[in-house]
Amino acid sequence: MKYVPAISSTISPQFLAELVREKYGLNQVICKVIRVGINHTYLIETDGEKYILRIYTYNWRTEQEVEGEIKLLNLLKETVSVSYPIQDEKGDYIQKINAVEGIRLMVLFSYAKGEIQRNPSKEICYHLGVEMAKMHQITLDKQFTRIDYNEKTLTGWVLEAVKKHFPEPSSDLEYIERARQMVANQFREADFKQLRSGIVHLDIWSDNLKIGDNSKITLFDFDNCGNGWLFLDIAYTIMLLFKEEPDKAIFEEKKGSFYQGYESISPITDEEKRLLPYGGLAIWLHYTGIHARRFNDFSSLFFSRNFLKAWLNLGNNWLIYNEIEV
């Protein structure tokens, strides 16, 4: 029987439970779907232990890119609390699954203990700053085989991606173009001597970290990691703190607490701080493009004209707060 081609399939949890039992030598394995999104995430439960299983979407990441993510996590895990990859009984990190749509890559990760807090306290913001700075100390001046994040790779392609879904002229498309030009100009004119570079996470926010006992923070989901200016991580985290905290006086306290934590490990230059609003905008536009690019297998449930307008408005509120007009 010939199968009909698929864009993205959801692999059976029962099949994955048996595969994990066989490959990793675990007993009494239970597998449950956590999230079907950019990648597919499953919870693995065994005798008193939990793990996270990620099935990378077909053609989303190359094997070389996944290997780069694994090497980064193994580098970080001795100093920074991260969800790290687990080797199978043969010493391999990556499994290959022959799904309907094609070969998909699978990696088992340690389980991040604790809870997700959408609106973290000042104390948590301090510890988050410390953890990020520790990560940046390790990744400073390092590069690996992943995307190089700059004005072109962050925002240069976004407008054309969005226009494939909403081709008619609109104020939203005009806004994206003006914002792209602003980011490009600010990045090109930056004082590069004050900008630290290395490997960045690019998606550190409440959904990608767990808060455990004694405010211990564990970072996870390094799927978007790449090479770039370190201030990009700071920018996106602070922008999301701004988004989640309705009281902007309290937000300022949280931002100050984050800075205090970060700078207890490593200083942030004046130029990096000046560029934070533009860095947040660049990443916000980048994920706008990801929504458009991954429409068929991820964002079709929510990516509409109304969503686009609301999404861009959220980003613009961040700029207005920083007295920047697009």
Summary of the structure (lengths in Angstrom):
residues: 326
radius of gyration: 20.2
end to end distance: 55.7
largest distance: 63.7
contacts: 1016
relative contact order: 0.13
helix: 49%
strand: 16%
